[in-house]
């Protein structure tokens, strides 16, 4: 199975990269999948509107291990 594509930049989200998943809580549907870099997350902001309950989740690749507190979430140093 191929890796999913980022809805902002259309590049593949590889298994060794962090992934930001945006869900609509009322409908239970995935709205979008994004890289965790700021330029891709800005595209996810267009779905944030009053009256809609959204849930954002950052999925960590296996390389992060069990110590997620020291993980930067894939963000560059200036954005972390």
N, C-alpha and C positions, 0 to 999 in steps of 0.2 A: 504494500500500500504506500502511495506517495505521501510525503509530508504535506500538511495543509498550507495554503497560501495566506499571507497576511492581506487583510482587506484594505490596507492603506497603500502599501508599496507593491503588492502583488508578487513579492518574492516568497519563496518557500520558507516556512518556519522549521528549521532542522531540529532533529531530536536533541542536539547539544545546545540549543538556544532556549532562552526563557520565552514563555508565551503568555500573553494577556488575553483572557477569554472574557467576553462581555455577554451576560445573559439577561433576558427579560424575566423577572421573577413571576409576574402574573401569568404569562403565556408558557413559561418553562422552556423557551427557545433560546438557542444561541444566536445572538445578534451579530457578533463578529469575533474574529481571531486576529490578533495583532502581535507584532514584535513588541518587546518592552522598551525599545528605544523611544525617546520623547517624540520624534517626528512621526512615528506610527501611532502613538497614543493620542496625539492631537486629533487624528482622524476619528478616534472613538468618541471624542467629546461631542461630536455632532448629535449623538443619540441621547445626550443628557438634557432632558426637557422636564418641566414641572409636571407632576402627576404620574410619572412612570417610574416604577421601582426597578432599578437595575442592580446587578451584582457583578463586580469585577473580580477575577481571580487570576493570580500570577502562578503559572505552573513552572516549577523548577526542574531543570534537567537532572539526570542522575549524577552528573559531575559535581553538583552542589553538596551532595552527601546529606548527612543528617543535621549538620550544623547550619541551619538556615538563618540564624541571627547574624552571622557574619557575611551573608550573601548580599550583594548589591542589587540583585534582581535584574541584572543585565544592563543596568543604567550606566552611562558614563559618569566619571567622578564628579563633574560639575552638577549633575542632576540627581545624584544619589542622596 
